[in-house]
Amino acid sequence: MATATAHAPRTALPGFLGFLRRPAVGKLVLLAVAAAVLVPLADSRWASGSWPGALTVDLTEPLGRASTWIIDNRDSHPLFLYFFGHVSNAVVLAVRAVYLVLLAAGWAGVTAAAALVAWRVAGVRLALGTAAAVLTCGLLGMWVPTMQTLALMVVAVLASVALGALLGLAAGLSDRTYRALRPVLDTMQVLPAFAYLLPVVLVFGIGVPAAVLATVVYAAPPMARLTALGLRGADAGVMEAVESLGTTARQRLFTARLPLARKELLLGLNQTIMMALSMAVIASVIGAGGLGDRVYQALASVDVGAALAAGIPIVLLAVVLDRVTGAAGAEGSAASTGEGSEGTGSRWTGRTGRTGWVLAAVAALAVAVAGRLAGRLDWPETWIVNIAEPVNRAVDWMTDHLYSGVPYVGGTADWAAHFTTGVLNPVRDGLQWLPWWAVLLTVAALAWLIGTWRTALTAVLAMAAIGVLGVWQPSLDTLSQVLAAVAVTLVLGFGTAVAAARSERCERLLRPVLDVFQTMPQFVYLIPVVALFGVGRAPAVAAAVVYALPAVVRITTQGLRTVDPAAMESSRSMGATGWQQLRQVQLPLARPALLLAVNQGVVLVLAVVIIGGLVGGGALGYDVVFGLAQGDLATGLVAGAAIVCLGLMLDRVTQPTRRRTKKGA
């Protein structure tokens, strides 16, 4: 017994040393040592508590001077007269030309053209759905606003695709350009849509040019990313075979790289269209007009019926465009790989495909001419169905019966109040109570544990930049809303994804719901939450949860379903229960997908929490809205920069970084 006792410390020491050798423990120990040295120095110099004023840079005066100079010279300086002025005029002329073409085609011509394009791309079923969606826009009395939004969309998408394709082409063919563009595209990906608005408004003023250019800047990165991905991922064997034939670089690009990247290019087009529609709706705040303007005006007057009447066409447009471009991508992929040479593939290649498109164009033109000769260009007033009044009556009923006073469970207003006082306020107060250096240490620890020291350094610098900008307190308020929304999103998303991964019937039932939610622009989510919860921070969080939930559910479900079947079978043969399989096999093996779901949930939640400034979300979202409304560049631009830094920090904290390993390690 004595011998065993004597050897106990000798046995425990290697175990303790092994514990210290773990990468995570080693990182935390190094961070603790650095904190023990640096924190007392920082505390003695700047004290604890909120971000020290000595480390703050006041940008109000220089940004105010810049804003004043731009406003004073916008109509006289050569830069505005001979560059920005021509750009603005070109945008206005392009949008107006498309709008006039749509009006000249009339409702019958536009419906026929949309249905025929859908038929050529994906068949009769989608053609009928497209025609029904377009006609519904007219039935709701939103034909003219829909055409305004569609005209802006056409111009913005064409410009976004051209710009994105050029950037993607440069990045796909040059490693140096790819490395230079990657951080720019990363930043643009985490930058919420609202942050794009103020700079373009300052240069171009309120109106269509600012809305189109903000949309182009927002929607071009997906096209650039996917173009570069497709070009860089071209099959090496095919490229070697083409090069061995003595082809030039230009010939290799047009005969091999671009055809091989067709699937990625069409996916980039799909993503660009969806982001352009989302931004075109948000840009109604700066005078884009169309459906977004109707939604914005209805939200301002809390007219849920009018907001829904304008919101439904937005959703229908999004679903139709998503389905048509998605089908085009699938067909294009089949054609490029040689599959489906008969049937569907013939729509893309050969004489039959070209003839079919010519016949479709002739048919659409014939319908448009017939409608014009019959004097039926405008949507008939007698065909409009007014849903605003019954919807508002239903909202009034919900307000009277569900908003508050429901026995035992309370009402939606009570839930919002309890969530605010029980979750949002404590989280915000806790973050704002923490010393500034404690927040930076926490960010460093989380980022270093999930990535590398470069990841941690980027996250800490981004968080510190928020303090330097002088918006530490409102940024922590926004962060508290993001954390609360992400927690709710992950609980609901992971639970739903587990059910969908275990039951094919559950997944089939969820698929159309997730499709609709995933294609809805961010602005539309504010309509139901305002009706149910009123205004405040809780409605902004609720809208963010609904917006981010589909992506979390889809990614998590896919990750759980793609777990190695052999591992599942092995655990089942050992008598593991369903819960044990989930906890010990599926979740560990699906860890990359789960982390990606968390990352995407955080980015999407942040985007809507900022827009929540329109419905009382406060914090940085309110500063951006105030800056836009008042033309206050200092307030709006500083808040926008803080949003970028906050998004960059959250992205780095939740995005695992692949570490380079030595060969043979």
Buried (B, 14 or more C-beta within 10 A) or exposed (E): EEEEEEEEEEEEEEEEEEEEEEEEEEBBEEBEEEBEEEBEEBEEEBEEEBBBEEBBEEBEEEBBEBBEEBEEEBEEBEEBEEEBBEBBEBBBEBBEEBBEBBBEBBBBBBBBBBBBBBBBBBBEEBBEBBBBBBBBBBBBBBBBBBBBBBBBBBBBBBBBBEBBBBBBBBBBBEEEBBEEBEEEBBBBBBBBBBBBBBBBBBBBBBBBBBBBBBBBBBBBBBBBBBBBBBBBEBEEEBBEEBBEEEBEEEEBBEEBBBBBBBBBBBBBBBBBBBBBBBBBBBBBBBBBBBBBBBBBBBBEEBBBBBBBBBBBBBBBBBBBBBBBBBBBBBBBBBBBEEEBEEEBBBBBBBEEBEEBBEEBBEBBBEBBBBBBEEEBBEBEEEEBEEBBEEBBEBBBEBBEEBBBEBEEEBBBBBBBBEBBEEBBEEBBEEBBEBBBBBBBBBBBBBBBBBBBEEBBBBBBBBBBBBBBBBBBBBBBBBBBBBBBBBBBBBEBBBEBBBBBBBEEEBBEEBEEEBBBBBBBBBBBBBBBBBBBBBBBBBBBBBBBBBBBBBBBBBBBBBBBBEBEEEBBEEBBEEEBEEEEBBEEBBBEBBEEBBBBBBBBBBBBBBBBBBBBBBBBBBBBBBBBBBBBEEBBBBBBBBBBBBBBBBBBBBBBBBBBBEEEEEEEE
